[in-house]
Protein backbone atom coordinates (compact mmCIF):
# COMPACT_ATOMS: atom_id res chain seq x y z
CA UNK A 1 0.00 0.00 0.00
CA UNK A 2 2.83 2.47 0.69
CA UNK A 3 3.95 2.28 -2.95
CA UNK A 4 0.43 3.21 -3.95
CA UNK A 5 0.39 6.13 -1.50
CA UNK A 6 3.75 7.37 -2.79
CA UNK A 7 2.53 7.18 -6.39
CA UNK A 8 -0.64 9.07 -5.51
CA UNK A 9 1.44 11.67 -3.65
CA UNK A 10 3.63 12.22 -6.71
CA UNK A 11 0.59 12.50 -8.94
CA UNK A 12 -1.11 14.91 -6.55
CA UNK A 13 1.90 17.22 -6.63
CA UNK A 14 1.43 17.60 -10.39
CA UNK A 15 -2.08 18.98 -9.93
CA UNK A 16 -2.86 22.67 -9.88
CA UNK A 17 -3.36 24.22 -6.42
CA UNK A 18 -7.13 24.36 -7.05
CA UNK A 19 -7.25 20.70 -8.04
CA UNK A 20 -5.18 19.77 -4.98
CA UNK A 21 -7.69 21.56 -2.75
CA UNK A 22 -10.51 19.68 -4.47
CA UNK A 23 -8.64 16.43 -3.83
CA UNK A 24 -8.21 17.31 -0.15
CA UNK A 25 -11.92 18.09 0.11
CA UNK A 26 -12.79 14.74 -1.48
CA UNK A 27 -10.51 12.88 0.93
CA UNK A 28 -11.88 14.75 3.95
CA UNK A 29 -15.46 14.07 2.86
CA UNK A 30 -14.64 10.40 2.42
CA UNK A 31 -13.06 10.24 5.87
CA UNK A 32 -16.07 11.96 7.36
CA UNK A 33 -18.36 9.39 5.75
CA UNK A 34 -16.19 6.56 7.10
CA UNK A 35 -16.36 8.03 10.59
CA UNK A 36 -20.15 8.28 10.31
CA UNK A 37 -20.37 4.54 9.54
CA UNK A 38 -18.21 3.45 12.47
CA UNK A 39 -19.34 3.17 16.05
CA UNK A 40 -17.52 5.68 18.25
CA UNK A 41 -18.18 6.70 21.81
CA UNK A 42 -19.49 10.21 22.42
CA UNK A 43 -16.05 11.23 23.70
CA UNK A 44 -14.31 9.86 20.58
CA UNK A 45 -16.78 11.66 18.32
CA UNK A 46 -16.23 14.92 20.18
CA UNK A 47 -12.44 14.58 19.91
CA UNK A 48 -12.63 13.73 16.19
CA UNK A 49 -14.82 16.78 15.69
CA UNK A 50 -12.27 18.96 17.49
CA UNK A 51 -9.43 17.60 15.36
CA UNK A 52 -11.48 18.10 12.20
CA UNK A 53 -12.25 21.72 13.14
CA UNK A 54 -8.59 22.39 14.01
CA UNK A 55 -7.49 21.00 10.65
CA UNK A 56 -9.97 23.10 8.70
CA UNK A 57 -9.17 26.23 10.73
CA UNK A 58 -5.44 25.83 10.17
CA UNK A 59 -5.89 26.60 6.49
CA UNK A 60 -3.58 25.45 3.74
CA UNK A 61 -0.30 24.05 4.94
CA UNK A 62 3.10 24.26 3.40
CA UNK A 63 3.75 22.44 0.15
CA UNK A 64 5.45 19.13 0.99
CA UNK A 65 6.19 16.00 -0.97
CA UNK A 66 4.52 12.80 0.14
CA UNK A 67 7.88 11.54 1.42
CA UNK A 68 8.33 14.67 3.54
CA UNK A 69 4.86 14.18 5.01
CA UNK A 70 5.63 10.53 5.81
CA UNK A 71 9.01 11.46 7.32
CA UNK A 72 7.41 14.10 9.54
CA UNK A 73 4.68 11.67 10.63
CA UNK A 74 7.32 9.11 11.66
CA UNK A 75 9.46 11.65 13.51
CA UNK A 76 9.06 11.45 17.32
CA UNK A 77 7.18 14.37 18.86
CA UNK A 78 9.54 17.03 20.18
CA UNK A 79 12.34 16.42 17.69
MMTF fields as JSON, N, C-alpha, C and O atoms, coordinates in Angstrom:
{
  "mmtfVersion": "1.0.0",
  "mmtfProducer": "UNKNOWN",
  "numBonds": 315,
  "numAtoms": 316,
  "numGroups": 79,
  "numChains": 1,
  "numModels": 1,
  "chainsPerModel": [1],
  "groupsPerChain": [79],
  "chainIdList": ["A"],
  "bondAtomList": [4, 2, 8, 6, 12, 10, 16, 14, 20, 18, 24, 22, 28, 26, 32, 30, 36, 34, 40, 38, 44, 42, 48, 46, 52, 50, 56, 54, 60, 58, 64, 62, 68, 66, 72, 70, 76, 74, 80, 78, 84, 82, 88, 86, 92, 90, 96, 94, 100, 98, 104, 102, 108, 106, 112, 110, 116, 114, 120, 118, 124, 122, 128, 126, 132, 130, 136, 134, 140, 138, 144, 142, 148, 146, 152, 150, 156, 154, 160, 158, 164, 162, 168, 166, 172, 170, 176, 174, 180, 178, 184, 182, 188, 186, 192, 190, 196, 194, 200, 198, 204, 202, 208, 206, 212, 210, 216, 214, 220, 218, 224, 222, 228, 226, 232, 230, 236, 234, 240, 238, 244, 242, 248, 246, 252, 250, 256, 254, 260, 258, 264, 262, 268, 266, 272, 270, 276, 274, 280, 278, 284, 282, 288, 286, 292, 290, 296, 294, 300, 298, 304, 302, 308, 306, 312, 310],
  "bondOrderList": [1, 1, 1, 1, 1, 1, 1, 1, 1, 1, 1, 1, 1, 1, 1, 1, 1, 1, 1, 1, 1, 1, 1, 1, 1, 1, 1, 1, 1, 1, 1, 1, 1, 1, 1, 1, 1, 1, 1, 1, 1, 1, 1, 1, 1, 1, 1, 1, 1, 1, 1, 1, 1, 1, 1, 1, 1, 1, 1, 1, 1, 1, 1, 1, 1, 1, 1, 1, 1, 1, 1, 1, 1, 1, 1, 1, 1, 1],
  "groupList": [{"groupName": "UNK", "atomNameList": ["N", "CA", "C", "O"], "elementList": ["N", "C", "C", "O"], "formalChargeList": [0, 0, 0, 0], "bondAtomList": [1, 0, 2, 1, 3, 2], "bondOrderList": [1, 1, 2], "singleLetterCode": "X", "chemCompType": "L-PEPTIDE LINKING"}],
  "groupTypeList": [0, 0, 0, 0, 0, 0, 0, 0, 0, 0, 0, 0, 0, 0, 0, 0, 0, 0, 0, 0, 0, 0, 0, 0, 0, 0, 0, 0, 0, 0, 0, 0, 0, 0, 0, 0, 0, 0, 0, 0, 0, 0, 0, 0, 0, 0, 0, 0, 0, 0, 0, 0, 0, 0, 0, 0, 0, 0, 0, 0, 0, 0, 0, 0, 0, 0, 0, 0, 0, 0, 0, 0, 0, 0, 0, 0, 0, 0, 0],
  "groupIdList": [1, 2, 3, 4, 5, 6, 7, 8, 9, 10, 11, 12, 13, 14, 15, 16, 17, 18, 19, 20, 21, 22, 23, 24, 25, 26, 27, 28, 29, 30, 31, 32, 33, 34, 35, 36, 37, 38, 39, 40, 41, 42, 43, 44, 45, 46, 47, 48, 49, 50, 51, 52, 53, 54, 55, 56, 57, 58, 59, 60, 61, 62, 63, 64, 65, 66, 67, 68, 69, 70, 71, 72, 73, 74, 75, 76, 77, 78, 79],
  "secStructList": [7, 2, 2, 2, 2, 2, 2, 2, 2, 2, 2, 2, 2, 6, 1, 7, 2, 2, 2, 2, 2, 2, 2, 2, 2, 2, 2, 2, 2, 2, 2, 2, 2, 2, 2, 2, 2, 1, 7, 7, 7, 2, 2, 2, 2, 2, 2, 2, 2, 2, 2, 2, 2, 2, 2, 2, 2, 6, 7, 1, 7, 7, 7, 7, 7, 2, 2, 2, 2, 2, 2, 2, 2, 2, 1, 7, 6, 6, 7],
  "xCoordList": [0.818, 0.0, 0.862, 0.459, 2.023, 2.827, 3.304, 3.436, 3.563, 3.955, 2.807, 3.024, 1.61, 0.43, 0.283, -0.024, 0.501, 0.391, 1.462, 1.184, 2.68, 3.752, 3.432, 3.67, 2.897, 2.528, 1.44, 1.52, 0.438, -0.64, -0.115, -0.558, 0.832, 1.438, 2.166, 2.05, 2.923, 3.63, 2.637, 2.827, 1.586, 0.585, -0.138, -0.442, -0.408, -1.112, -0.279, -0.821, 1.039, 1.904, 1.915, 2.327, 1.477, 1.435, 0.132, -0.015, -0.801, -2.076, -1.92, -0.987, -2.832, -2.856, -3.261, -3.85, -2.955, -3.365, -4.873, -5.299, -5.681, -7.134, -7.536, -8.382, -6.924, -7.247, -6.774, -7.42, -5.645, -5.177, -6.165, -6.442, -6.698, -7.689, -8.952, -9.553, -9.349, -10.514, -10.238, -11.108, -9.017, -8.64, -8.689, -9.188, -8.171, -8.21, -9.657, -9.987, -10.51, -11.921, -12.57, -13.36, -12.239, -12.785, -12.339, -13.14, -11.043, -10.512, -11.168, -11.575, -11.271, -11.88, -13.337, -13.795, -14.062, -15.457, -15.552, -16.417, -14.655, -14.637, -14.349, -14.99, -13.379, -13.058, -14.243, -14.545, -14.901, -16.068, -17.156, -17.793, -17.365, -18.358, -17.962, -18.818, -16.665, -16.191, -16.425, -16.834, -16.164, -16.362, -17.84, -18.185, -18.716, -20.154, -20.63, -21.601, -19.96, -20.375, -19.842, -20.355, -18.844, -18.208, -18.814, -19.267, -18.816, -19.342, -18.257, -17.268, -18.436, -17.523, -18.287, -19.496, -17.556, -18.175, -18.414, -17.865, -19.214, -19.492, -18.201, -18.009, -17.318, -16.049, -15.17, -14.551, -15.115, -14.314, -14.853, -14.085, -16.175, -16.779, -16.467, -16.17, -16.533, -16.232, -14.779, -14.492, -13.863, -12.44, -12.179, -11.423, -12.786, -12.629, -13.161, -12.563, -14.26, -14.817, -13.872, -13.718, -13.237, -12.265, -11.082, -10.654, -10.558, -9.427, -9.806, -9.024, -10.987, -11.48, -11.527, -11.031, -12.129, -12.251, -10.877, -10.664, -9.939, -8.595, -7.921, -7.259, -8.093, -7.493, -8.052, -7.297, -9.349, -9.971, -9.546, -9.244, -9.52, -9.174, -7.708, -7.355, -6.861, -5.438, -5.138, -4.055, -6.083, -5.893, -4.887, -4.447, -4.52, -3.583, -2.213, -1.721, -1.629, -0.302, 0.782, 0.52, 1.999, 3.1, 3.122, 2.633, 3.683, 3.745, 4.861, 6.037, 4.492, 5.453, 5.255, 4.155, 6.322, 6.189, 5.59, 5.588, 5.085, 4.515, 5.584, 5.286, 6.816, 7.881, 8.164, 8.416, 8.124, 8.332, 7.209, 7.457, 5.994, 4.857, 5.037, 4.833, 5.419, 5.63, 6.759, 6.638, 7.869, 9.009, 8.616, 9.017, 7.84, 7.407, 6.475, 6.537, 5.613, 4.68, 5.439, 5.013, 6.539, 7.32, 8.258, 8.746, 8.51, 9.456, 8.836, 7.68, 9.603, 9.06, 8.672, 9.326, 7.636, 7.175, 8.261, 8.839, 8.544, 9.537, 10.883, 11.764, 11.07, 12.341, 12.326, 13.307],
  "yCoordList": [-1.194, 0.0, 1.257, 2.254, 1.259, 2.474, 2.887, 4.081, 1.929, 2.28, 3.006, 3.943, 2.567, 3.211, 4.636, 5.562, 4.803, 6.132, 7.056, 8.217, 6.55, 7.369, 7.778, 8.924, 6.862, 7.18, 8.257, 9.224, 8.079, 9.07, 10.428, 11.469, 10.409, 11.666, 12.374, 13.59, 11.615, 12.221, 12.779, 13.875, 12.028, 12.503, 13.74, 14.656, 13.767, 14.913, 16.184, 17.272, 16.044, 17.216, 17.827, 18.975, 17.093, 17.599, 18.345, 18.955, 18.292, 18.979, 20.47, 20.899, 21.236, 22.669, 22.845, 21.937, 23.995, 24.216, 24.049, 23.504, 24.509, 24.357, 22.891, 22.463, 22.12, 20.699, 19.955, 19.004, 20.389, 19.77, 20.031, 19.14, 21.248, 21.564, 20.727, 20.266, 20.533, 19.677, 18.255, 17.607, 17.772, 16.425, 16.307, 15.317, 17.316, 17.312, 17.282, 16.545, 18.071, 18.092, 16.729, 16.278, 16.077, 14.744, 13.757, 12.971, 13.801, 12.882, 13.154, 12.22, 14.417, 14.753, 14.313, 13.807, 14.503, 14.065, 12.555, 12.04, 11.853, 10.396, 9.939, 9.02, 10.591, 10.235, 10.511, 9.727, 11.629, 11.964, 10.901, 10.515, 10.432, 9.385, 8.084, 7.381, 7.761, 6.556, 6.656, 5.686, 7.823, 8.027, 7.868, 7.294, 8.376, 8.281, 6.834, 6.521, 5.945, 4.541, 3.715, 2.628, 4.205, 3.454, 3.839, 4.968, 2.906, 3.171, 3.766, 3.099, 5.01, 5.681, 6.096, 6.323, 6.189, 6.704, 8.201, 8.815, 8.776, 10.214, 11.015, 12.041, 10.54, 11.233, 11.173, 12.169, 10.005, 9.864, 10.761, 11.406, 10.8, 11.661, 13.129, 13.883, 13.531, 14.923, 15.244, 16.302, 14.339, 14.583, 14.618, 15.47, 13.709, 13.729, 15.034, 15.597, 15.508, 16.784, 17.943, 18.843, 17.914, 18.959, 18.935, 19.973, 17.727, 17.602, 18.058, 18.731, 17.699, 18.102, 19.624, 20.215, 20.259, 21.721, 22.394, 23.396, 21.841, 22.394, 22.304, 23.246, 21.174, 20.997, 21.986, 22.582, 22.161, 23.101, 24.527, 25.309, 24.875, 26.234, 26.57, 27.74, 25.55, 25.826, 26.302, 26.824, 26.126, 26.596, 25.763, 24.718, 26.225, 25.449, 25.389, 26.379, 24.237, 24.051, 24.348, 24.836, 24.046, 24.26, 23.128, 22.028, 23.409, 22.44, 21.444, 21.808, 20.182, 19.133, 17.963, 17.735, 17.234, 16.004, 14.944, 15.097, 13.876, 12.797, 12.212, 11.869, 12.096, 11.54, 12.438, 11.942, 13.755, 14.67, 14.546, 14.62, 14.359, 14.175, 12.894, 12.881, 11.819, 10.53, 10.649, 10.174, 11.292, 11.457, 12.243, 11.889, 13.302, 14.096, 13.284, 13.393, 12.472, 11.666, 10.626, 10.284, 10.126, 9.108, 9.702, 8.988, 10.992, 11.65, 11.741, 12.138, 11.373, 11.455, 12.897, 13.845, 13.047, 14.365, 15.025, 14.385, 16.288, 17.031, 17.102, 17.825, 16.365, 16.418, 17.547, 17.751],
  "zCoordList": [0.0, 0.0, 0.0, -0.6, 0.641, 0.69, -0.697, -0.966, -1.58, -2.95, -3.647, -4.415, -3.374, -3.95, -3.406, -4.157, -2.126, -1.503, -2.07, -2.369, -2.22, -2.786, -4.216, -4.599, -5.006, -6.387, -6.401, -7.159, -5.564, -5.507, -5.049, -5.533, -4.113, -3.652, -4.778, -4.93, -5.575, -6.715, -7.721, -8.249, -7.983, -8.943, -8.422, -9.187, -7.137, -6.553, -6.668, -6.859, -6.553, -6.632, -8.033, -8.199, -9.02, -10.388, -10.681, -11.74, -9.748, -9.926, -9.655, -8.975, -10.187, -9.884, -8.417, -7.83, -7.823, -6.423, -6.22, -5.202, -7.173, -7.054, -7.069, -6.284, -7.967, -8.038, -6.792, -6.351, -6.225, -4.977, -3.849, -3.046, -3.785, -2.751, -2.944, -1.973, -4.202, -4.47, -3.997, -3.415, -4.25, -3.826, -2.305, -1.771, -1.611, -0.147, 0.337, 1.266, -0.282, 0.11, -0.102, 0.727, -1.205, -1.479, -0.416, 0.09, -0.076, 0.934, 2.288, 2.978, 2.667, 3.949, 4.005, 5.029, 2.915, 2.862, 3.006, 3.714, 2.327, 2.418, 3.848, 4.357, 4.488, 5.871, 6.789, 7.688, 6.549, 7.363, 7.212, 8.192, 5.99, 5.748, 6.439, 6.977, 6.426, 7.098, 8.608, 9.246, 9.162, 10.593, 10.929, 11.962, 10.058, 10.309, 10.338, 11.025, 9.6, 9.539, 10.708, 10.977, 11.389, 12.468, 13.807, 13.995, 14.717, 16.049, 16.937, 17.244, 17.349, 18.25, 19.496, 19.461, 20.594, 21.815, 21.638, 20.723, 22.494, 22.42, 22.593, 21.941, 23.476, 23.701, 22.453, 22.079, 21.807, 20.584, 19.475, 18.761, 19.335, 18.317, 18.585, 17.658, 19.838, 20.181, 19.842, 19.281, 20.18, 19.908, 18.416, 17.95, 17.644, 16.193, 15.615, 14.698, 16.137, 15.686, 15.967, 15.142, 17.145, 17.491, 16.528, 16.025, 16.28, 15.357, 13.955, 13.283, 13.522, 12.198, 12.114, 11.155, 13.129, 13.138, 13.163, 12.48, 13.954, 14.006, 12.635, 12.2, 11.966, 10.648, 9.635, 8.867, 9.628, 8.695, 9.029, 8.127, 10.32, 10.732, 10.448, 10.3, 10.373, 10.171, 8.756, 8.489, 7.863, 6.489, 5.731, 6.209, 4.546, 3.74, 4.409, 4.95, 4.359, 4.944, 3.936, 2.837, 4.328, 3.403, 2.373, 2.632, 1.233, 0.152, 0.441, 0.444, 0.685, 0.985, 0.036, -0.469, -0.199, -0.972, -0.063, 1.158, -0.652, 0.14, 1.066, 2.21, 0.587, 1.42, 2.621, 3.719, 2.42, 3.54, 4.57, 5.774, 4.103, 5.009, 5.81, 7.024, 5.133, 5.806, 6.823, 7.952, 6.413, 7.322, 8.565, 9.673, 8.393, 9.537, 10.445, 11.67, 9.829, 10.63, 11.452, 12.555, 10.94, 11.658, 12.701, 13.577, 12.613, 13.509, 14.907, 15.046, 15.946, 17.318, 17.672, 17.238, 18.439, 18.861, 19.695, 20.574, 19.434, 20.184, 19.513, 19.979, 18.423, 17.685, 16.687, 15.972]
}
